[in-house]
Amino acid sequence: MDTSDLRDGAPWENGVAEETQAAYLARAFGLLADPAEQLEYVQGAIVYELRDAGTNRLVGNNNYGLLRNDFSQKPAYQAVKGAF
């Protein structure tokens, strides 16, 4: 999920809070690591993308990163780091 400030668009266009992005990623990697979930058929996972592509908070595609455009860490960075 992107962390843009979009909130009034179609559901797939709306961003989420940075903390929500982190929680979703932590949960996803937690499920993949838990043998009880029986997801052993999943061979890998990726996160798109490392750094925000831009600084416009109203453009979803600018705000998918684990890092902000200025390289400061979002909560999602620590969530993914903790998963490994």
Steps between C-alpha positions, in 0.01 A plus 500: 500500500616847428522764770360788297254744650228390256192397696197588289569296186408149405610247764799383296615861453498604865818506702542379855682638803868411520431292810235302311743429217748369758237284672388345169858415400584357843187284487572380145858398577387348830250280319762390250742407779247303706498127413150473649369715216605230252624749242815304416405516132586872505861516388564869558352841556593847390420847622441773243695727551797597717464878470206727421520607136401859568389751759143575392286357781192497274651263242472139608782377277738738676448342841553123496850500649637370825700823505375849430638683198759671724620152616353532850348176624129434511370257764474240222879493468537370855209259451665337200844509661355327806351227281847400389 
